[in-house]
Amino acid sequence: MANLQLEVVTPERAVLRETVDDVVLPGELGQMDVLPGHLPLLTILNVGPMIIRQDGKERFFLIDRGYAEVADDKVTVLTESCDGVNDIDVEQAREVLKRLEEKVLELEEEAKTGEVEEEIFEKHRLSLERERMRLAFAEEQAEKR
């Protein structure tokens, strides 16, 4: 069976570089499964699970927004972050989520008086969305173990 070369890169480092059977990515329009021989593609990625299948086994990661390029049986993922399911501390994620929810509520109150820039408000809303997804993903995977 043919294989794919997968490379996942964040602004801080190269996270993964390995040969896989296929990879499922959180595309902008939903999950997409990339198999060997896939047509060339450049796509936007949303926050969501990335599933790597290799030798009959699956590994789960949570990736942030980014881009994926598929060409010549190589998949390159450029993302803000990539966490393996085992790398996510559920209790810490709950604490971060609570702080973000409090901050967004605070910003909503300040926005009523017009003292908050929309860009700052949107940044915090996106962080809150990302952390909710991260926690839900980690809890779902913990239940499966």
MOPE-V226930 format. One record per residue. N is the residue number from 1. PSI is psi in degrees with one decimal (999 if undefined). OMEGA is omega in whole degrees, -180 to 180 (999 if undefined). D_CENTER is the distance of its C-alpha to the mean C-alpha in Angstrom with 2 decimals. Layout:
BEGIN
n->N psi->PSI omega->OMEGA d_center->D_CENTER
n->N psi->PSI omega->OMEGA d_center->D_CENTER
END
This chain:
BEGIN
n->1 psi->139.2 omega->178 d_center->27.85
n->2 psi->157.9 omega->-179 d_center->26.06
n->3 psi->168.6 omega->176 d_center->22.79
n->4 psi->146.1 omega->170 d_center->19.84
n->5 psi->118.4 omega->-179 d_center->19.08
n->6 psi->131.8 omega->175 d_center->15.35
n->7 psi->126.9 omega->178 d_center->14.36
n->8 psi->124.7 omega->-176 d_center->11.05
n->9 psi->133.7 omega->173 d_center->11.88
n->10 psi->171.0 omega->178 d_center->10.84
n->11 psi->-26.4 omega->-178 d_center->13.68
n->12 psi->-35.0 omega->-172 d_center->15.02
n->13 psi->168.1 omega->170 d_center->15.24
n->14 psi->118.8 omega->-175 d_center->14.83
n->15 psi->-45.9 omega->-178 d_center->12.61
n->16 psi->146.2 omega->171 d_center->13.76
n->17 psi->97.9 omega->-175 d_center->16.73
n->18 psi->169.3 omega->178 d_center->18.25
n->19 psi->129.8 omega->-177 d_center->19.94
n->20 psi->163.9 omega->177 d_center->18.45
n->21 psi->-42.5 omega->173 d_center->20.00
n->22 psi->167.4 omega->-179 d_center->17.11
n->23 psi->136.4 omega->176 d_center->13.36
n->24 psi->128.2 omega->-177 d_center->11.59
n->25 psi->150.4 omega->177 d_center->8.80
n->26 psi->82.6 omega->-180 d_center->7.50
n->27 psi->165.3 omega->-179 d_center->10.20
n->28 psi->-30.5 omega->-179 d_center->11.65
n->29 psi->11.5 omega->-179 d_center->14.39
n->30 psi->178.9 omega->-178 d_center->12.76
n->31 psi->142.6 omega->178 d_center->11.75
n->32 psi->134.1 omega->-180 d_center->13.55
n->33 psi->122.1 omega->-180 d_center->15.17
n->34 psi->119.5 omega->180 d_center->16.28
n->35 psi->162.3 omega->175 d_center->19.53
n->36 psi->142.2 omega->-179 d_center->22.10
n->37 psi->4.1 omega->180 d_center->24.21
n->38 psi->143.4 omega->176 d_center->21.60
n->39 psi->152.7 omega->177 d_center->22.91
n->40 psi->142.6 omega->-174 d_center->21.66
n->41 psi->141.7 omega->170 d_center->18.76
n->42 psi->122.8 omega->-174 d_center->16.80
n->43 psi->158.5 omega->176 d_center->14.08
n->44 psi->139.4 omega->178 d_center->11.64
n->45 psi->144.9 omega->174 d_center->7.99
n->46 psi->173.2 omega->172 d_center->6.66
n->47 psi->131.6 omega->178 d_center->4.03
n->48 psi->-177.8 omega->-177 d_center->4.35
n->49 psi->142.0 omega->170 d_center->5.82
n->50 psi->126.3 omega->-179 d_center->7.02
n->51 psi->125.7 omega->178 d_center->10.67
n->52 psi->127.5 omega->177 d_center->13.14
n->53 psi->129.9 omega->-176 d_center->16.76
n->54 psi->122.6 omega->178 d_center->19.51
n->55 psi->41.9 omega->178 d_center->23.12
n->56 psi->3.7 omega->-180 d_center->22.70
n->57 psi->152.6 omega->177 d_center->20.01
n->58 psi->140.9 omega->173 d_center->16.37
n->59 psi->140.7 omega->-175 d_center->13.70
n->60 psi->137.6 omega->177 d_center->10.43
n->61 psi->154.7 omega->173 d_center->7.23
n->62 psi->124.1 omega->178 d_center->4.05
n->63 psi->156.7 omega->179 d_center->1.70
n->64 psi->-177.0 omega->177 d_center->3.18
n->65 psi->155.3 omega->179 d_center->6.05
n->66 psi->-150.8 omega->-177 d_center->8.24
n->67 psi->153.8 omega->173 d_center->10.72
n->68 psi->139.8 omega->175 d_center->11.84
n->69 psi->132.9 omega->177 d_center->15.51
n->70 psi->124.9 omega->178 d_center->17.49
n->71 psi->133.0 omega->175 d_center->21.08
n->72 psi->49.0 omega->180 d_center->23.71
n->73 psi->30.5 omega->174 d_center->21.65
n->74 psi->131.9 omega->178 d_center->19.16
n->75 psi->120.4 omega->178 d_center->15.44
n->76 psi->123.1 omega->180 d_center->14.04
n->77 psi->122.0 omega->174 d_center->10.40
n->78 psi->117.2 omega->-174 d_center->10.41
n->79 psi->157.9 omega->178 d_center->7.41
n->80 psi->-34.5 omega->178 d_center->8.00
n->81 psi->157.8 omega->179 d_center->6.53
n->82 psi->115.7 omega->-180 d_center->5.92
n->83 psi->131.1 omega->171 d_center->7.63
n->84 psi->149.4 omega->-177 d_center->9.91
n->85 psi->-35.4 omega->-180 d_center->10.96
n->86 psi->-11.9 omega->-180 d_center->14.25
n->87 psi->-9.8 omega->-176 d_center->13.11
n->88 psi->119.0 omega->176 d_center->12.27
n->89 psi->110.7 omega->-174 d_center->15.65
n->90 psi->-44.5 omega->-179 d_center->16.06
n->91 psi->-42.6 omega->178 d_center->19.08
n->92 psi->-40.4 omega->179 d_center->17.64
n->93 psi->-37.1 omega->177 d_center->14.63
n->94 psi->-41.4 omega->179 d_center->17.43
n->95 psi->-44.1 omega->179 d_center->19.41
n->96 psi->-42.7 omega->179 d_center->16.80
n->97 psi->-44.2 omega->180 d_center->16.18
n->98 psi->-45.3 omega->179 d_center->19.98
n->99 psi->-41.2 omega->180 d_center->20.50
n->100 psi->-39.8 omega->178 d_center->18.06
n->101 psi->-41.6 omega->178 d_center->19.82
n->102 psi->-41.5 omega->-179 d_center->23.12
n->103 psi->-41.7 omega->179 d_center->22.30
n->104 psi->-39.7 omega->176 d_center->21.28
n->105 psi->-41.7 omega->178 d_center->24.53
n->106 psi->-44.9 omega->180 d_center->26.45
n->107 psi->-34.9 omega->177 d_center->25.19
n->108 psi->-41.3 omega->178 d_center->26.06
n->109 psi->-44.5 omega->179 d_center->29.54
n->110 psi->-32.5 omega->-179 d_center->29.92
n->111 psi->-27.9 omega->179 d_center->28.85
n->112 psi->-29.0 omega->179 d_center->31.81
n->113 psi->-0.8 omega->177 d_center->34.11
n->114 psi->18.8 omega->-176 d_center->32.32
n->115 psi->4.8 omega->-177 d_center->31.55
n->116 psi->131.0 omega->176 d_center->27.78
n->117 psi->138.9 omega->-179 d_center->26.35
n->118 psi->-35.3 omega->-179 d_center->23.99
n->119 psi->-42.5 omega->179 d_center->21.56
n->120 psi->-43.5 omega->179 d_center->21.36
n->121 psi->-46.6 omega->-179 d_center->21.08
n->122 psi->-39.5 omega->178 d_center->18.20
n->123 psi->-43.7 omega->-180 d_center->16.31
n->124 psi->-36.3 omega->177 d_center->16.82
n->125 psi->-41.6 omega->178 d_center->15.97
n->126 psi->-39.6 omega->177 d_center->12.49
n->127 psi->-40.3 omega->179 d_center->12.11
n->128 psi->-45.1 omega->178 d_center->13.55
n->129 psi->-44.9 omega->-179 d_center->11.32
n->130 psi->-43.0 omega->-178 d_center->8.13
n->131 psi->-35.2 omega->175 d_center->10.36
n->132 psi->-44.6 omega->179 d_center->11.72
n->133 psi->-43.2 omega->-179 d_center->8.63
n->134 psi->-45.9 omega->-180 d_center->8.10
n->135 psi->-45.9 omega->180 d_center->11.85
n->136 psi->-41.4 omega->179 d_center->12.24
n->137 psi->-46.8 omega->-178 d_center->9.99
n->138 psi->-42.3 omega->179 d_center->12.00
n->139 psi->-40.1 omega->178 d_center->15.19
n->140 psi->-44.1 omega->-180 d_center->14.89
n->141 psi->-33.7 omega->178 d_center->14.51
n->142 psi->-35.8 omega->178 d_center->17.31
n->143 psi->-31.8 omega->-178 d_center->19.51
n->144 psi->-21.6 omega->-178 d_center->19.30
n->145 psi->999 omega->999 d_center->20.59
END
